[in-house]
Amino acid sequence: MTHVRTTLLTAACASALLLSACGGDTDGTPVSAPTGGATTGSATEETTSSSAAPTSASAKDVPAGDVTAPGTELAVGDRAVVPFKYGTDKNGTIAVTVTAIEQGDNADLAKFGDKAKGITPFYIRVSVENVGGTDLSYSSVSLRGLGADGKGTGVIISGDTDKCESETAARDFTTAGAKYETCVLSAAREGSAVTGASFDKGGDAYVDDPIVWKN
């Protein structure tokens, strides 16, 4: 199943509703994109500061079981096993592998219109495996693109392009070993790059110390 939602978020400092500061480190949260088949766009900029690199979590914060510890730094191509919750009733364990981070062209963002000026898209390609064998049908994972400094790029973007289609788990993603591939659309301002990705959806410990993949 392919998501068709599209949102590109960039803005100047004057937008007080969406910005808490300007000129500092960047890190933000996407606003909700519309559902359904139509594509739309809106704009803002990431601004909340975040640490340049994850730190190791204390032993008491690491979830029980054979999972990758919060704060772990991996290379692109490495596999992380993490606890996973989707919605209110789906829980399990999944393996997430960032298989590639590819640079696209500004022309790939034509559907975003003028909001895409000066923006370069990057495609974070991901493999997801059901490790625990629980019912995780129709679930999806999200990752965040990181710049060379280990922080957000200042651009929040979501949705699909012809070269990066976001997928959800199929109906039969209910058994151990089931897999699907997806692509997470990320972006940076012209002259900058997305060189890493982070995952912080494995529970509270991962919010403080995400797993990070680096090229």
N, C-alpha and C positions, 0 to 999 in steps of 0.2 A: 504494500500500500504506500503510495507516494504522497507526501505533504505538498500542497501547492500554496501554502502561505508564504508571503513575501514581505519583509520589513527591512528597510535600511534606515539607520538612525545616525544622523550627524547634525550638529547645530553649533551656534555661537554661544558665548557666555551669557547673553542676555536672557536666555530661557530659564528663568528662575525656577519654574515648576519642575524641570527635568534635571537641572544642574545644581550641585551643592557647592562647587568650587570650580575655578578655572586655572589652568596653567600648572596644575600639579600632576601627580601620578594618576593613572586612569584605571577604572574598573567599574563596570556598571551592570545593570540588569535590564534585559529587554522588556519593552512594554508588550502587552498581549497583541498578537497578530490576529487578523480576522479569520474566521473559519469559512469553509466552503471553497468553491472553485475560483473565485475572483482573486486577483492579486492587487495589493495596495502597498503604499509606503508611507512612513512617517519618520521624523528625524529627532535625534538627540546626540549627546556625546557622553562617553564614560568619564566618571570623575572621582569616584571613591578610591582612595589609595589601597594598595595591597602589597604584600611583601614580595621581594624580588624572586625569592625561591622558597619552596615549601620547606618546613622543618619537620624533624621526626616527631611523631606523636609519642607520648608516654605509653608504657605498656598497658595501663589501665584504660586508655582510650581506644586501643586497637580492638576491633570486633573479634569475637571468638571464632575459631575455625581457621581453615587453611585459606586465608585471603591475603591480598597484598596490603601491607600496612599503609595507613595514611602518611602522606609526606614522601612517599617513594618516588624517586626520579628514574624514569625509564628512557630508553632510546626508542625512536620510531621503529615499529616492527615488534616491540616487546608486548607481552600479554599481561594484563592485570586482572586478577580475580577479585571481585568486589561484591559486598552485599548490595541488594537492589530492592527498592520499593517503588511501585508505580501506582498512582492513584491511592485509593483507600483500602483496596482489597487484594492487591497483587504484591507478593513478596517472594524473594528468592536470592539466588546467587548467579551472577553472570561473569563472563570473561569479556573484557574490552581490549581490543588491540587497535592502536592507531597504525595503520599500514602505510600511510603516506600523507605528506602535506605538500600540496602542489599549488604553484602560483598560476592564476588565471590572468586574463586581460580585462582592462576596463570596459571594453566593448561587450564583455559577457554580462555586464550589469545594465544593459540598455533598458530593461523593463523598469528600472528604478528612476529613470529620467535624470533630471538635473541634480538630484540628491547624490548621484554616484560620481559627480565630477571630482577628480583628484583622488579617487578611491581605487585600490587594487584588490580584487577578490583572491582568496586563498581557499583551497578545498582540502578539508581534513577528512581523509577516507578512513572508515572505521569498520572493523569486523566485530560482531557481537555474538556471543555463544551462551546458551542456557546451560549453566553448570549444575544447578541444583535440581533441575527437572520439575520445577513447579510451573503452574499455569501463568505465563507471562505474555500471553497472546495480545497482540495489538499494542504492546508497550513500545516505548522509544527511549533512546538515551540522548543526552545533550552534553557537549563538551565546549570549552571556551578556548578560543585562539589566544596565544600569547606572543608578544614581541620578543626581540632578542634579549631584552632586559628581564624577561620573566614576568612582565606585567601586561595588562590589557593594552590593546593598540589604540584605544580612544574611539574606535568605531564599532558600533553594535549592528550586526546584520543577521537576518534570518530568512529562511525560505529556500527556494530552489533556483538554479540556473540550468540551462541545457547541459552543462558540464558537471553539475553537482546536484543530485536529486536526493532529498532526505526521505528515508524509508522508515516504516515502523515494522515491528515484528508481525509475522503472519499469524493466521488463526492457529496453526499447528506448532507455534513456539511454546510448547508445553512439556517437552521431554529433554533430558540431558543429552547434550550434543547438538541440539538444533541450533542453526546459525542463520544470520542474515548480514548483509552488507549495507552500509549507509554512508552518506556524505554530509558533513557539517559545513555549512557555508560560513566563512569568516572573512575578514577584510582588514586592510590597513591603509593609512593615507599614503599617497604616492611618495616613493622614496624610502618607505618603511616596509617591514615584512612580518608575516606570521611564521615563526620558527618553532613553535611548540604548541601544546594543547594540554588542558587540565580537565580532570574529572572530579567533581565534588558532591556527587549525588549518592554516595554510599552510606550516608548517615552523618550525625553531628561531627564526628571526628574528622571526616573528610571535608566538611565545610571549612574547618580551621586549617587543615593540612591536605590540600588536594593531591591526588596523584598527577604527576606531570610527565609528559613525553616531550623529548627534544630531538630535533633533527641533528 
